[in-house]
Amino acid sequence: MFLPRALSALFAPARRVSKIRQINLDVIIFGGGVAGLWLLARLRKKGYSCVLLETDALGAGQTRYAQGIIHGGTKYALTGKVSEAAHTVAAMPSRWRACLSGEGELDLTTVKVLSEFQYMWSTSNLTSRMAGFFASKLMRSRTQQVPQQDYPALFKNPKFKGQVYQLDEPVLDVSTLLQALAQAQMDQILKVEMSELEFDTGDSVKGVRVHSIATDTIFEARKLILMAGKGNQAILKKLGQHTPTMQLRPLQMVAVRGEALSSIYAHCLGASANPRITITSHTDNKGQVVWYMGGQLAEEGVGRDSEAQVEAAKKELTRLFPWLDCSACEWLCLPVDRAEVKFKDGKRPDNVFAVENNNVITAWPTKLALSPVLADKVEALLEQDNVTPSHDEISESLGAFEHPQIASLPWQEETRWN
Ligand SMILES: Cc1cc2nc3c(=O)[nH]c(=O)nc-3n(C[C@H](O)[C@H](O)[C@H](O)COP(=O)(O)OP(=O)(O)OC[C@H]3O[C@@H](n4cnc5c(N)ncnc54)[C@H](O)[C@@H]3O)c2cc1C
């Protein structure tokens, strides 16, 4: 075991150095949401020695609230402009599908695919927004109009007057995704408390000390990678780093369950560049269908209390599906923050973000679907600094640590419905 005096001295020098274990690594990742887990799997496959430190359950931040849509660029193209980000996103469905079939960069063959595609529907005739959307060749090739006889059950009603399109956007079950990403790596995914973490600071950050009762360990690494979502801010503060700046954008999602509902995965086009509503379907812990709803409904619902937000959701579903009787359904509001980089010009990020400062890389994927692109970006930053895989095996030294659980999905927690 390596005990570098210089680093030990940086951490609480009054403590007895002899009790502190030291583990040398290529990389430490903070945060086991989809982004951190994806990166860990990729780096380990390449031979990097790394651990991932998690303060809660895996996916406990935003990931467990995600709808699981592997976006193909639709949202971006709704503005009528196909940006560089839209091209990046457009590549995601095929990149993920390769993983789902066992031929991609990671093995996601055990992930449950809830739907092979998303639908998009317009409430009446084609709007100008739809015209802009179809003007883009990129989107035209990925979207097809669904003949009326093939409409999903929900739209097979004489009162439905809109058009239905099929988009190349698979929808995944986030719980099995987290399991698939974490399973093979669990030996190097460690549960820690934020209060136990003592960071090395200064011009060249070298590591972190996990100062717990069960184990007192200094992890020294060539790079620290912050992928703790909303938690990045607190780590940056402990490190004394003022950049990059993070912003939170809240949402108030709504879940509804009941016998009236059949599974649907669909965006409804409205007047704005955002879908009016995006519905994905899941099951609660009794196997009942749950609609999980975002889009404008969730954006505009931020200022409302939960009662008002449920009322707004009920009204919206009545307007969209007047033939659907949801009177016996149960409703649930799920407020959640999106965490992302804050740009000085106020622009919202539409792509991944990663930047390095004093050996610390701070990153946000912006979208679950973009996790592979974020891993590419972080790998490029490592290579740029000649941080190459050491191929060191470290799992034997980690026996004293506990491993985190995988977060449950919010609508599967029965107490939330009461
Ligand atoms: C309602 C909603 C729906 C969404 N739907 C989709 C969708 O359908 N498709 C899509 O592509 N994207 C979607 N997104 C975006 C997507 O969920 C996020 O971009 C993605 O999950 C972020 O993953 P992450 O790993 O960066 O962060 P998180 O999932 O927040 O993970 C961060 C992890 O870090 C841990 N942590 C916190 N502090 C610390 C610390 N100090 N040390 C160590 N660990 C720490 C947390 O416990 C957590 O496990 C959605 C977002 C929301 C809010």
The ligand as a Gaussian input file, in Angstrom:
#p B3LYP/6-31G(d) Opt

LIG

0 1
 C      -38.816000      15.129000     -14.859000
 C      -37.632000      14.838000     -15.734000
 C      -37.787000      14.018000     -16.846000
 C      -36.690000      13.743000     -17.667000
 N      -36.865000      12.916000     -18.735000
 C      -35.819000      12.660000     -19.539000
 C      -35.988000      11.800000     -20.648000
 O      -37.054000      11.233000     -20.876000
 N      -34.921000      11.590000     -21.449000
 C      -33.719000      12.192000     -21.232000
 O      -32.812000      11.987000     -22.029000
 N      -33.525000      13.003000     -20.164000
 C      -34.531000      13.241000     -19.321000
 N      -34.360000      14.045000     -18.231000
 C      -33.022000      14.551000     -17.920000
 C      -32.235000      13.469000     -17.179000
 O      -33.013000      12.921000     -16.146000
 C      -30.960000      14.030000     -16.590000
 O      -30.242000      14.737000     -17.581000
 C      -30.066000      12.936000     -16.063000
 O      -30.783000      11.988000     -15.305000
 C      -28.976000      13.547000     -15.191000
 O      -28.181000      12.501000     -14.720000
 P      -26.955000      12.774000     -13.748000
 O      -26.286000      11.469000     -13.579000
 O      -26.151000      13.920000     -14.226000
 O      -27.597000      13.334000     -12.399000
 P      -28.454000      12.660000     -11.275000
 O      -29.366000      11.648000     -11.791000
 O      -29.029000      13.785000     -10.497000
 O      -27.383000      11.883000     -10.398000
 C      -26.511000      12.519000      -9.502000
 C      -26.126000      11.535000      -8.433000
 O      -25.138000      12.160000      -7.610000
 C      -25.425000      11.862000      -6.267000
 N      -24.781000      12.891000      -5.436000
 C      -25.265000      14.099000      -5.070000
 N      -24.350000      14.755000      -4.330000
 C      -23.262000      13.942000      -4.233000
 C      -21.990000      14.070000      -3.612000
 N      -21.638000      15.155000      -2.927000
 N      -21.116000      13.069000      -3.727000
 C      -21.438000      11.941000      -4.426000
 N      -22.636000      11.770000      -5.015000
 C      -23.531000      12.765000      -4.927000
 C      -26.930000      11.834000      -6.195000
 O      -27.394000      11.120000      -5.076000
 C      -27.265000      11.146000      -7.524000
 O      -27.313000       9.743000      -7.396000
 C      -35.425000      14.302000     -17.388000
 C      -35.279000      15.132000     -16.261000
 C      -36.364000      15.383000     -15.432000
 C      -36.170000      16.239000     -14.223000

